[in-house]
Amino acid sequence: MKDDLLIYYVDNDRDDLEFLSEVAQNAGHRIVTFTSGEEMLSMLDFVHPAPDVIFVDQMMPGMNGTEVIMILKSNSILQHIPAIIVTGSCTIVEVDMFLKAGANHIVEKARSKSEYEEIFYNVAQIDWETYCPVLKDFVYL
C-alpha cells in the first residue's frame, strides 16, 4: 500500500504513454514509459531502484505482454516485481494464459483519465508481498 509508486508502463502507442504519464504524475506517482517489452527488459538489469509495479500492454508488435511477463518472471532477480497485463478484451482462456505466464493482475485498457486514476489508486492499495492472484480477484475490468 503505497501512495507514490514507481511505475513502468510498456505500450507501443506513444499517445497512450503520454496520457498515462500525465495521469500517473498528477496522482503522485513516478512513471517510466517504454515502447516495447524488449526496451523495458533491457533496462531492468541496470536501473535501481526497481519499479514497484510494471504494466504491460498485451497487444504489441514484436514481443507481446505475455511474453514480456514470462521473461520477467523467469529471472530470479526480477520475478518479485508485480506485473500487470493491460488488455482491450479478455476471454477466460486468455485469463488462464496470463495467470500461467506469471501475471499478477489484469486490467482492461481504460478509456478515460478517471478510469486510469482509479486503476492506479487500486493498484497502489494492493499489498503485493501478500497478494496471491486468484481468478475472482485477478481481473480488474
Solvent accessible surface area in square Angstrom, and as a share of the most:
residue,aa,sasa,rsa
1,M,159,0.71
2,K,81,0.34
3,D,116,0.60
4,D,68,0.35
5,L,5,0.03
6,L,16,0.08
7,I,0,0.00
8,Y,3,0.01
9,Y,1,0.00
10,V,0,0.00
11,D,1,0.00
12,N,64,0.33
13,D,58,0.30
14,R,172,0.63
15,D,114,0.59
16,D,43,0.22
17,L,10,0.05
18,E,132,0.59
19,F,79,0.33
20,L,1,0.00
21,S,24,0.16
22,E,98,0.44
23,V,1,0.01
24,A,0,0.00
25,Q,107,0.48
26,N,97,0.50
27,A,48,0.37
28,G,44,0.42
29,H,12,0.05
30,R,116,0.42
31,I,20,0.10
32,V,61,0.35
33,T,47,0.28
34,F,10,0.04
35,T,39,0.23
36,S,33,0.21
37,G,0,0.00
38,E,79,0.35
39,E,75,0.34
40,M,0,0.00
41,L,23,0.12
42,S,64,0.41
43,M,84,0.38
44,L,7,0.03
45,D,86,0.45
46,F,160,0.67
47,V,41,0.23
48,H,155,0.69
49,P,92,0.58
50,A,38,0.30
51,P,6,0.04
52,D,38,0.19
53,V,0,0.00
54,I,0,0.00
55,F,2,0.01
56,V,0,0.00
57,D,7,0.04
58,Q,16,0.07
59,M,148,0.66
60,M,17,0.08
61,P,98,0.61
62,G,73,0.70
63,M,34,0.15
64,N,45,0.23
65,G,0,0.00
66,T,9,0.05
67,E,77,0.34
68,V,0,0.00
69,I,0,0.00
70,M,104,0.46
71,I,81,0.41
72,L,0,0.00
73,K,39,0.16
74,S,91,0.59
75,N,49,0.25
76,S,91,0.59
77,I,134,0.68
78,L,12,0.06
79,Q,88,0.39
80,H,128,0.57
81,I,1,0.00
82,P,11,0.07
83,A,0,0.00
84,I,0,0.00
85,I,1,0.00
86,V,0,0.00
87,T,7,0.04
88,G,51,0.49
89,S,81,0.52
90,C,33,0.20
91,T,78,0.45
92,I,119,0.60
93,V,114,0.65
94,E,56,0.25
95,V,8,0.05
96,D,61,0.32
97,M,82,0.36
98,F,1,0.01
99,L,57,0.28
100,K,160,0.68
101,A,12,0.09
102,G,24,0.23
103,A,2,0.01
104,N,29,0.15
105,H,15,0.07
106,I,0,0.00
107,V,2,0.01
108,E,47,0.21
109,K,51,0.21
110,A,15,0.11
111,R,182,0.66
112,S,43,0.28
113,K,88,0.37
114,S,72,0.47
115,E,64,0.28
116,Y,9,0.03
117,E,65,0.29
118,E,91,0.41
119,I,8,0.04
120,F,1,0.00
121,Y,133,0.50
122,N,46,0.23
123,V,3,0.02
124,A,4,0.03
125,Q,68,0.30
126,I,33,0.17
127,D,54,0.28
128,W,48,0.17
129,E,169,0.76
130,T,107,0.62
131,Y,51,0.20
132,C,95,0.57
133,P,33,0.21
134,V,71,0.41
135,L,92,0.46
136,K,170,0.72
137,D,66,0.34
138,F,0,0.00
139,V,39,0.22
140,Y,62,0.24
141,L,125,0.62
